[in-house]
Amino acid sequence: MGTTTFSGPLISNNGIFNQGDTSVPTISTSLIVNPTDHGGKISKITATTGTIQVPEIMTGTGSNVGVTYTFFLAQNVSNLSIQVNGGTDHMIGSIVASNNRILGAVHVWEPDADDFGFNMNGTTKGGIRGTQFSLTAIDDAEYLLHNAVLLGNGTLIDPFFSS
């Protein structure tokens, strides 16, 4: 089926869902995700290194405000960065990080105003298999980081970066 565009709300009395082989796309290398292939879906990350970036937020014609990108790690990573377009966009929200080896070792971090991404290293900055997070374009130049649970071990440290 091709793309269908509605100008008003879409209402279903019996639910709407994704189904099929492309409903959980796999990301195996550095990539700028896009609304068509990744928006509104849960993307499985198998890349252990590199950078995954959400697209620059556009408003007006071709707006991508409201698009949510959800990700989970299918395996441990060693050096993986998640970022927004650092030239124009930034993140708000928070990350909950948990040491999977120590009961109750939980930290919460929020990005500083100039942060545009976070790194995972498989240990102190999270990135253990099962880590999950979502980014939603909520306004011109602003992504909301939510449902973010980074699994790590060791002494957990702030994963956000600005440069």
C-alpha positions in Angstrom: 0.0 0.0 0.0 1.3 3.5 -0.8 1.5 6.5 1.5 -1.8 8.0 2.5 -2.1 11.6 3.9 -4.9 12.8 6.1 -5.6 16.4 6.9 -7.7 15.7 9.9 -7.4 13.2 12.8 -7.5 9.5 12.1 -9.8 7.6 14.5 -10.0 3.9 14.9 -12.4 2.2 17.2 -10.4 -1.0 17.0 -6.7 0.1 17.1 -3.9 0.8 14.7 -0.6 -1.1 14.7 2.5 -1.8 12.7 3.0 -5.3 11.5 5.4 -7.1 9.2 9.1 -7.4 8.4 9.7 -3.6 8.2 7.9 -2.7 11.4 11.1 -3.2 13.4 13.9 -1.9 11.2 17.5 -2.9 12.1 20.2 -0.3 12.3 23.6 -2.0 11.8 25.8 1.0 11.0 26.1 4.8 11.4 22.9 6.4 10.1 20.7 9.5 10.0 17.3 7.9 10.6 14.2 9.2 8.7 10.5 9.4 9.4 9.5 7.0 6.6 11.8 4.1 7.7 12.1 4.7 11.4 9.4 7.1 12.6 6.7 5.6 14.8 8.6 2.3 14.9 10.9 0.5 17.3 14.3 0.3 15.7 16.7 -2.5 16.7 20.3 -1.3 17.0 22.9 -3.9 16.2 25.7 -1.5 15.6 28.3 -1.5 18.4 30.1 1.7 17.3 29.3 4.8 15.3 26.7 7.5 15.3 22.9 7.4 15.0 21.4 10.8 14.4 17.7 11.9 14.2 17.0 14.3 11.3 16.9 18.1 11.7 13.5 19.3 12.8 11.5 21.0 10.1 8.4 23.1 10.6 5.9 24.4 8.1 5.6 22.5 4.8 7.2 19.0 5.3 7.1 19.4 9.1 8.4 16.4 11.1 7.2 17.8 14.5 5.5 15.0 16.4 7.6 12.2 14.9 8.9 9.8 17.5 11.9 7.5 17.0 12.2 4.6 19.5 15.4 2.5 19.8 16.6 -0.5 21.7 20.1 -2.2 21.8 20.1 -5.8 20.6 23.6 -6.2 21.8 26.2 -4.5 24.0 27.9 -1.5 22.4 31.5 -0.2 22.8 31.3 3.3 21.4 27.9 4.4 20.1 26.7 8.0 19.9 23.1 9.1 19.7 22.6 12.7 18.6 20.3 15.4 17.2 21.5 17.9 14.5 24.0 19.8 16.6 24.0 22.8 14.4 20.3 23.6 15.0 18.6 21.2 17.4 19.0 20.3 21.1 17.5 17.8 23.6 15.4 18.2 26.7 14.2 15.4 28.9 16.2 12.9 30.9 18.0 9.5 31.0 17.7 7.0 33.8 20.8 4.9 34.1 21.1 1.7 36.1 24.0 -0.4 37.0 22.9 -3.9 36.2 25.2 -5.4 38.7 24.3 -3.3 41.8 20.8 -3.3 43.2 19.6 0.3 43.6 22.5 1.9 41.7 20.3 4.3 39.6 21.2 7.8 38.3 19.1 10.4 36.4 20.7 12.9 34.1 19.3 15.6 31.9 21.1 17.3 29.1 22.6 20.8 29.5 21.3 23.5 27.2 24.1 23.0 24.7 24.1 19.2 24.7 23.1 17.6 21.5 23.8 13.9 22.1 24.9 11.1 24.4 27.5 8.4 24.2 27.2 4.8 25.3 30.3 2.7 26.0 28.9 -0.6 27.3 29.9 0.2 30.8 29.9 3.5 32.7 27.8 5.4 30.1 25.4 2.6 29.5 24.9 0.6 26.3 24.3 -2.9 27.6 21.8 -5.0 25.6 18.2 -4.0 26.5 19.0 -0.3 26.7 16.1 1.7 25.3 15.1 5.3 24.5 12.9 7.5 22.4 13.3 10.9 20.8 10.3 13.0 19.7 10.5 16.2 17.7 8.3 18.5 19.8 9.1 22.0 18.6 11.3 24.0 16.2 14.9 22.8 17.1 13.8 20.7 20.2 13.7 16.9 20.7 12.3 15.4 23.8 14.4 12.5 25.1 12.0 10.1 27.0 11.5 6.5 28.1 15.3 6.4 28.2 16.8 3.6 30.3 20.5 3.1 29.9 21.8 -0.2 31.3 25.5 -0.1 32.3 27.9 -1.2 35.0 30.8 0.2 37.0 30.6 3.8 38.3 28.0 5.4 36.1 28.8 8.8 34.6 26.9 11.5 32.7 26.7 10.3 29.1 25.7 13.7 27.5 28.0 15.7 25.2 28.0 19.1 23.6 31.0 18.9 21.2 
